[in-house]
């Protein structure tokens, strides 16, 4: 496997007494990433510890996922994994349809308007509901962050190769 790993979730707590974990999803593909039988790697970022795991059970619960890991049947066995990240290798990402992008492809892209003004760089992706919102950090002295809704009227062009996003600023966005 390659050395490139992508975060798909973070273990935020235990759930119940039977060794289930509450996971904050950081992927658009939770139903695929957390499917029964899927293999992921748990990583403790501070220590660099890696542990390959297999999903034995999965269900969505209040915007998070409750995962049961194969071989773990008690809260005492999984409690130590709170705060660990769940990751997949680059080879496991799969191809996307035209107009779809992974978070890691969008974060770090330069944002320019259709009039040529450079707004800044995408630093975060929010998922508040109907559509995603890209957070653009402005250059120093140019003002506060800009929130760009990912809708057809605003998002004109995404060029992943050039790491550039072209947008149309609707009235009131800045």
GROMACS elastic network, one bead per residue, 0.5 to 0.9 nm:
[ bonds ]
;  ai    aj funct       b0    kb
    1     4     6  0.84371   500
    1    89     6  0.68513   500
    1    90     6  0.81105   500
    1    91     6  0.73459   500
    2     5     6  0.78203   500
    2    89     6  0.66841   500
    2    90     6  0.67580   500
    2    91     6  0.74899   500
    3    89     6  0.76205   500
    3    90     6  0.82058   500
    4    88     6  0.86235   500
    4    89     6  0.60610   500
    4    90     6  0.57612   500
    4    91     6  0.89249   500
    5    87     6  0.59973   500
    5    88     6  0.55795   500
    5    90     6  0.59823   500
    6    86     6  0.83944   500
    6    87     6  0.52197   500
    6    88     6  0.54144   500
    6    89     6  0.63725   500
    6    90     6  0.69395   500
    6    93     6  0.86300   500
    6   104     6  0.79148   500
    7    10     6  0.78550   500
    7    26     6  0.68161   500
    7    27     6  0.78855   500
    7    85     6  0.65664   500
    7    86     6  0.58014   500
    7    88     6  0.66224   500
    8    24     6  0.86861   500
    8    25     6  0.61182   500
    8    27     6  0.50579   500
    8    28     6  0.86674   500
    8    29     6  0.85088   500
    8    30     6  0.78643   500
    8    33     6  0.73754   500
    8    85     6  0.77222   500
    8    86     6  0.56954   500
    8    87     6  0.54025   500
    8    88     6  0.69942   500
    9    23     6  0.61112   500
    9    24     6  0.54225   500
    9    27     6  0.70251   500
    9    30     6  0.86970   500
    9    84     6  0.88238   500
    9    85     6  0.59203   500
    9    87     6  0.70286   500
   10    22     6  0.84987   500
   10    23     6  0.54244   500
   10    24     6  0.51950   500
   10    25     6  0.66708   500
   10    26     6  0.74625   500
   10    42     6  0.89982   500
   10    82     6  0.82554   500
   10    83     6  0.64015   500
   10    84     6  0.60012   500
   10    86     6  0.58321   500
   10    87     6  0.88650   500
   11    14     6  0.80680   500
   11    21     6  0.66274   500
   11    22     6  0.59237   500
   11    24     6  0.63821   500
   11    25     6  0.88555   500
   11    81     6  0.69609   500
   11    82     6  0.52730   500
   11    83     6  0.52698   500
   11    84     6  0.55426   500
   11    85     6  0.62267   500
   11    86     6  0.73986   500
   12    21     6  0.76979   500
   12    22     6  0.57774   500
   12    23     6  0.56882   500
   12    24     6  0.65126   500
   12    81     6  0.87204   500
   12    82     6  0.54839   500
   12    83     6  0.56484   500
   12    84     6  0.79890   500
   13    20     6  0.89213   500
   13    21     6  0.59717   500
   13    22     6  0.50928   500
   13    23     6  0.72543   500
   13    79     6  0.75573   500
   13    81     6  0.83287   500
   13    82     6  0.54464   500
   13    83     6  0.77371   500
   14    17     6  0.81531   500
   14    19     6  0.71181   500
   14    20     6  0.58899   500
   14    22     6  0.55401   500
   14    23     6  0.87584   500
   14    66     6  0.86893   500
   14    75     6  0.68755   500
   14    78     6  0.72033   500
   14    79     6  0.62221   500
   14    81     6  0.87088   500
   14    82     6  0.72716   500
   15    18     6  0.78613   500
   15    19     6  0.71569   500
   15    20     6  0.51106   500
   15    21     6  0.53423   500
   15    22     6  0.59046   500
   15    66     6  0.72288   500
   15    67     6  0.87912   500
   15    75     6  0.78840   500
   16    19     6  0.70101   500
   16    20     6  0.64904   500
   16    21     6  0.84012   500
   16    74     6  0.89308   500
   16    75     6  0.71613   500
   17    20     6  0.73703   500
   17    73     6  0.82570   500
   17    74     6  0.58934   500
   17    76     6  0.82180   500
   18    68     6  0.84205   500
   18    72     6  0.80370   500
   18    73     6  0.50607   500
   18    75     6  0.56503   500
   18    76     6  0.89459   500
   19    67     6  0.87458   500
   19    68     6  0.65989   500
   19    69     6  0.76793   500
   19    72     6  0.57603   500
   19    76     6  0.73392   500
   19    77     6  0.67347   500
   19    78     6  0.58552   500
   19    79     6  0.80719   500
   20    57     6  0.87022   500
   20    66     6  0.63843   500
   20    67     6  0.54804   500
   20    69     6  0.71785   500
   20    72     6  0.81258   500
   20    73     6  0.77450   500
   20    74     6  0.78652   500
   20    75     6  0.70860   500
   20    78     6  0.75853   500
   21    65     6  0.80545   500
   21    66     6  0.55120   500
   21    67     6  0.51592   500
   21    68     6  0.64988   500
   21    69     6  0.82008   500
   21    75     6  0.86743   500
   21    78     6  0.73828   500
   21    79     6  0.83770   500
   21    81     6  0.86816   500
   21    82     6  0.82536   500
   22    61     6  0.86635   500
   22    64     6  0.67644   500
   22    65     6  0.58311   500
   22    67     6  0.65138   500
   22    82     6  0.88684   500
   23    64     6  0.57392   500
   23    65     6  0.50683   500
   23    66     6  0.61587   500
   23    67     6  0.71361   500
   23    86     6  0.87271   500
   24    63     6  0.78541   500
   24    64     6  0.51047   500
   24    65     6  0.65920   500
   25    28     6  0.81483   500
   25    29     6  0.88302   500
   25    30     6  0.65415   500
   25    63     6  0.81982   500
   25    64     6  0.61444   500
   25    65     6  0.68854   500
   26    29     6  0.87579   500
   26    30     6  0.80522   500
   26   103     6  0.88174   500
   27    30     6  0.59043   500
   27    33     6  0.80750   500
   27   102     6  0.82416   500
   27   103     6  0.77829   500
   28    31     6  0.85503   500
   28   102     6  0.81532   500
   28   103     6  0.86394   500
   29    32     6  0.53705   500
   29    33     6  0.59992   500
   29    34     6  0.83505   500
   30    33     6  0.50233   500
   30    34     6  0.55946   500
   30    35     6  0.78166   500
   30    60     6  0.87751   500
   30    65     6  0.80561   500
   31    34     6  0.56588   500
   31    35     6  0.57878   500
   31    58     6  0.86303   500
   31    59     6  0.86433   500
   31    60     6  0.85416   500
   32    35     6  0.51973   500
   32    36     6  0.88394   500
   32    38     6  0.80162   500
   33    36     6  0.89685   500
   33    38     6  0.67504   500
   33    39     6  0.83532   500
   33    40     6  0.80130   500
   33    88     6  0.83950   500
   34    37     6  0.84737   500
   34    38     6  0.65242   500
   34    39     6  0.85108   500
   34    40     6  0.85162   500
   34    55     6  0.66348   500
   34    57     6  0.83449   500
   34    58     6  0.63116   500
   34    59     6  0.84505   500
   34    65     6  0.79903   500
   34    67     6  0.74729   500
   35    38     6  0.55964   500
   35    39     6  0.89231   500
   35    55     6  0.66702   500
   35    56     6  0.83246   500
   35    57     6  0.74950   500
   35    58     6  0.63809   500
   35    59     6  0.87730   500
   36    39     6  0.87456   500
   36    54     6  0.77536   500
   36    56     6  0.52170   500
   36    57     6  0.54247   500
   36    58     6  0.64478   500
   36    68     6  0.89400   500
   37    54     6  0.59023   500
   37    55     6  0.52250   500
   37    56     6  0.61654   500
   37    57     6  0.82751   500
   37    70     6  0.87928   500
   38    53     6  0.84924   500
   38    54     6  0.57370   500
   38    55     6  0.55692   500
   38    56     6  0.83730   500
   39    52     6  0.70004   500
   39    53     6  0.56855   500
   39    55     6  0.64409   500
   39    88     6  0.82598   500
   40    51     6  0.85083   500
   40    52     6  0.59066   500
   40    53     6  0.55072   500
   40    54     6  0.64000   500
   40    55     6  0.79120   500
   40    86     6  0.64116   500
   40    87     6  0.59391   500
   40    88     6  0.56909   500
   40    89     6  0.83775   500
   41    50     6  0.64756   500
   41    51     6  0.55344   500
   41    53     6  0.59353   500
   41    54     6  0.86152   500
   41    85     6  0.81059   500
   41    86     6  0.56784   500
   41    87     6  0.52559   500
   41    88     6  0.64124   500
   41    89     6  0.84249   500
   42    49     6  0.81058   500
   42    50     6  0.56620   500
   42    51     6  0.51262   500
   42    52     6  0.62271   500
   42    53     6  0.70185   500
   42    81     6  0.83342   500
   42    84     6  0.62473   500
   42    85     6  0.55409   500
   42    87     6  0.63424   500
   43    46     6  0.88962   500
   43    47     6  0.85279   500
   43    48     6  0.64914   500
   43    49     6  0.56166   500
   43    51     6  0.65241   500
   43    52     6  0.88039   500
   43    84     6  0.55947   500
   43    85     6  0.52369   500
   43    86     6  0.64565   500
   43    87     6  0.73087   500
   44    47     6  0.57207   500
   44    48     6  0.54385   500
   44    49     6  0.52141   500
   44    50     6  0.66748   500
   44    51     6  0.88904   500
   44    81     6  0.80603   500
   44    83     6  0.75338   500
   44    85     6  0.65060   500
   45    48     6  0.50629   500
   45    49     6  0.72094   500
   45    50     6  0.88483   500
   45    84     6  0.71819   500
   45    85     6  0.75274   500
   46    49     6  0.81002   500
   47    50     6  0.89559   500
   53    69     6  0.66898   500
   53    70     6  0.71023   500
   53    71     6  0.89025   500
   54    68     6  0.87694   500
   54    69     6  0.58232   500
   54    70     6  0.55348   500
   54    71     6  0.86316   500
   55    58     6  0.71422   500
   55    67     6  0.68233   500
   55    68     6  0.61202   500
   55    70     6  0.59460   500
   56    67     6  0.75284   500
   56    68     6  0.52839   500
   56    69     6  0.50503   500
   56    71     6  0.84471   500
   57    66     6  0.80386   500
   57    67     6  0.56579   500
   57    69     6  0.68425   500
   57    70     6  0.81805   500
   58    65     6  0.67396   500
   58    66     6  0.56745   500
   58    68     6  0.62784   500
   58    69     6  0.88774   500
   59    64     6  0.85520   500
   59    65     6  0.56337   500
   59    66     6  0.53995   500
   59    67     6  0.68053   500
   60    63     6  0.66281   500
   60    64     6  0.57745   500
   60    66     6  0.62412   500
   60    67     6  0.88400   500
   61    64     6  0.52341   500
   61    65     6  0.55801   500
   61    66     6  0.65155   500
   62    65     6  0.79767   500
   68    71     6  0.89232   500
   68    72     6  0.74191   500
   68    73     6  0.81132   500
   69    72     6  0.56397   500
   69    73     6  0.80219   500
   70    73     6  0.81008   500
   72    75     6  0.82773   500
   72    77     6  0.62840   500
   72    78     6  0.69579   500
   73    76     6  0.87143   500
   73    77     6  0.72568   500
   73    78     6  0.84240   500
   74    77     6  0.54520   500
   74    78     6  0.69898   500
   74    79     6  0.89040   500
   75    78     6  0.54330   500
   75    79     6  0.58663   500
   76    79     6  0.55160   500
   76    80     6  0.77815   500
   77    80     6  0.71945   500
   77    81     6  0.86453   500
   78    81     6  0.55793   500
   78    82     6  0.77252   500
   79    82     6  0.60041   500
   80    83     6  0.85404   500
   80    84     6  0.88097   500
   81    84     6  0.54892   500
   81    85     6  0.87900   500
   82    85     6  0.88034   500
   88    91     6  0.80988   500
   88    92     6  0.62320   500
   88    93     6  0.73553   500
   89    92     6  0.54780   500
   89    93     6  0.71457   500
   90    93     6  0.55190   500
   90    94     6  0.84022   500
   91    94     6  0.71265   500
   93    96     6  0.88628   500
   93   102     6  0.88573   500
   96    99     6  0.81663   500
   96   100     6  0.58799   500
   96   101     6  0.69246   500
   96   102     6  0.83342   500
   97   100     6  0.56249   500
   97   101     6  0.83643   500
   98   101     6  0.83736   500
   99   158     6  0.81057   500
  101   104     6  0.82562   500
  101   105     6  0.63537   500
  101   106     6  0.69771   500
  101   160     6  0.85786   500
  102   105     6  0.53354   500
  102   106     6  0.68023   500
  103   106     6  0.52987   500
  103   107     6  0.61737   500
  103   124     6  0.85676   500
  103   125     6  0.72847   500
  104   107     6  0.54028   500
  104   108     6  0.79869   500
  105   108     6  0.76276   500
  105   109     6  0.77269   500
  105   160     6  0.65247   500
  105   163     6  0.79486   500
  106   109     6  0.56463   500
  106   122     6  0.70015   500
  106   123     6  0.86536   500
  106   124     6  0.87036   500
  106   125     6  0.84474   500
  106   134     6  0.86705   500
  106   158     6  0.85706   500
  106   160     6  0.73477   500
  106   163     6  0.76153   500
  106   164     6  0.87730   500
  106   165     6  0.85100   500
  107   110     6  0.89329   500
  107   121     6  0.77551   500
  107   122     6  0.51152   500
  107   123     6  0.54135   500
  107   124     6  0.62277   500
  107   125     6  0.75647   500
  107   134     6  0.85221   500
  107   163     6  0.89508   500
  108   121     6  0.57093   500
  108   122     6  0.52109   500
  108   123     6  0.60858   500
  108   124     6  0.86758   500
  108   163     6  0.72171   500
  108   164     6  0.88840   500
  109   120     6  0.85156   500
  109   121     6  0.55604   500
  109   122     6  0.55771   500
  109   123     6  0.83409   500
  109   158     6  0.89495   500
  109   159     6  0.87209   500
  109   160     6  0.77284   500
  109   162     6  0.82220   500
  109   164     6  0.51397   500
  109   165     6  0.64894   500
  110   118     6  0.76131   500
  110   119     6  0.76727   500
  110   120     6  0.58003   500
  110   122     6  0.66075   500
  110   136     6  0.86090   500
  110   162     6  0.88636   500
  110   163     6  0.61498   500
  110   165     6  0.60985   500
  110   166     6  0.85492   500
  111   117     6  0.86539   500
  111   118     6  0.60850   500
  111   119     6  0.54706   500
  111   120     6  0.55144   500
  111   121     6  0.58210   500
  111   122     6  0.70860   500
  111   136     6  0.75039   500
  111   163     6  0.87454   500
  111   164     6  0.59016   500
  111   166     6  0.59176   500
  111   167     6  0.71717   500
  112   115     6  0.79024   500
  112   116     6  0.59352   500
  112   117     6  0.54754   500
  112   119     6  0.55548   500
  112   120     6  0.74718   500
  112   164     6  0.73907   500
  112   165     6  0.62797   500
  112   166     6  0.50159   500
  112   167     6  0.63022   500
  112   168     6  0.87094   500
  113   116     6  0.52221   500
  113   117     6  0.52553   500
  113   118     6  0.64973   500
  113   119     6  0.71899   500
  113   165     6  0.83588   500
  113   166     6  0.54393   500
  113   168     6  0.56257   500
  113   169     6  0.67634   500
  114   117     6  0.75653   500
  114   156     6  0.80297   500
  114   166     6  0.61511   500
  114   167     6  0.59015   500
  114   168     6  0.55570   500
  114   169     6  0.80496   500
  115   168     6  0.81354   500
  116   166     6  0.87329   500
  118   121     6  0.89060   500
  118   138     6  0.88084   500
  119   136     6  0.72909   500
  119   137     6  0.78693   500
  119   138     6  0.59332   500
  119   139     6  0.76640   500
  119   142     6  0.85209   500
  119   146     6  0.79859   500
  120   136     6  0.57755   500
  120   137     6  0.53628   500
  120   139     6  0.58545   500
  120   145     6  0.85842   500
  120   146     6  0.85806   500
  121   135     6  0.82015   500
  121   136     6  0.51826   500
  121   137     6  0.53404   500
  121   138     6  0.68298   500
  121   139     6  0.82619   500
  121   164     6  0.89782   500
  122   125     6  0.79287   500
  122   134     6  0.63479   500
  122   135     6  0.55329   500
  122   137     6  0.62266   500
  123   134     6  0.76479   500
  123   135     6  0.57695   500
  123   136     6  0.59086   500
  123   137     6  0.62906   500
  124   133     6  0.84770   500
  124   134     6  0.60449   500
  124   135     6  0.51257   500
  124   136     6  0.74720   500
  124   137     6  0.89223   500
  125   132     6  0.67806   500
  125   133     6  0.58220   500
  125   135     6  0.60953   500
  126   131     6  0.88818   500
  126   132     6  0.57323   500
  126   133     6  0.50254   500
  126   134     6  0.62886   500
  126   135     6  0.73607   500
  127   130     6  0.80842   500
  127   131     6  0.67198   500
  127   133     6  0.63736   500
  127   134     6  0.89208   500
  128   131     6  0.70678   500
  128   132     6  0.67056   500
  128   133     6  0.75672   500
  129   132     6  0.71762   500
  131   149     6  0.68673   500
  131   150     6  0.60894   500
  131   151     6  0.71088   500
  132   148     6  0.85886   500
  132   149     6  0.62312   500
  132   150     6  0.54602   500
  132   151     6  0.83010   500
  133   147     6  0.62341   500
  133   148     6  0.54415   500
  133   150     6  0.56770   500
  133   151     6  0.89545   500
  134   146     6  0.82327   500
  134   147     6  0.58071   500
  134   148     6  0.50590   500
  134   149     6  0.64069   500
  134   150     6  0.70259   500
  135   145     6  0.66346   500
  135   146     6  0.59738   500
  135   148     6  0.64187   500
  135   149     6  0.89311   500
  136   144     6  0.89144   500
  136   145     6  0.54725   500
  136   146     6  0.50341   500
  136   147     6  0.62382   500
  136   148     6  0.73122   500
  137   140     6  0.89360   500
  137   143     6  0.89721   500
  137   144     6  0.72166   500
  137   146     6  0.67313   500
  138   141     6  0.79980   500
  138   142     6  0.59222   500
  138   143     6  0.63352   500
  138   144     6  0.62721   500
  138   145     6  0.56513   500
  138   146     6  0.72642   500
  139   142     6  0.55897   500
  139   143     6  0.76995   500
  139   144     6  0.88616   500
  140   143     6  0.73022   500
  140   144     6  0.88772   500
  141   144     6  0.86129   500
  143   146     6  0.86895   500
  145   174     6  0.88588   500
  146   173     6  0.72862   500
  146   174     6  0.63793   500
  147   173     6  0.72178   500
  147   174     6  0.81941   500
  148   151     6  0.86573   500
  148   154     6  0.75456   500
  148   155     6  0.82205   500
  148   167     6  0.83786   500
  148   169     6  0.85776   500
  148   173     6  0.74077   500
  149   154     6  0.69661   500
  149   155     6  0.78574   500
  150   153     6  0.85602   500
  150   154     6  0.68399   500
  150   155     6  0.60416   500
  151   154     6  0.56113   500
  151   155     6  0.58821   500
  151   156     6  0.89817   500
  152   155     6  0.53516   500
  152   156     6  0.68621   500
  153   156     6  0.74067   500
  153   167     6  0.85696   500
  153   168     6  0.71366   500
  153   169     6  0.88627   500
  153   170     6  0.79862   500
  154   166     6  0.86525   500
  154   167     6  0.53243   500
  154   169     6  0.63042   500
  154   170     6  0.68111   500
  155   158     6  0.77912   500
  155   165     6  0.77125   500
  155   166     6  0.65304   500
  155   168     6  0.65230   500
  155   169     6  0.89730   500
  156   165     6  0.77123   500
  156   166     6  0.54924   500
  156   167     6  0.51637   500
  156   168     6  0.66887   500
  157   164     6  0.82004   500
  157   165     6  0.57309   500
  157   167     6  0.69732   500
  158   162     6  0.88666   500
  158   163     6  0.78888   500
  158   164     6  0.61965   500
  158   166     6  0.64538   500
  158   167     6  0.88983   500
  159   162     6  0.54854   500
  159   163     6  0.58058   500
  159   164     6  0.52271   500
  159   165     6  0.61437   500
  159   166     6  0.83877   500
  160   164     6  0.65283   500
  160   165     6  0.80762   500
  161   164     6  0.79360   500
  162   165     6  0.88131   500
  169   172     6  0.81152   500
  169   173     6  0.62957   500
  169   174     6  0.78446   500
  170   173     6  0.59304   500
  170   174     6  0.86179   500
  171   174     6  0.77036   500
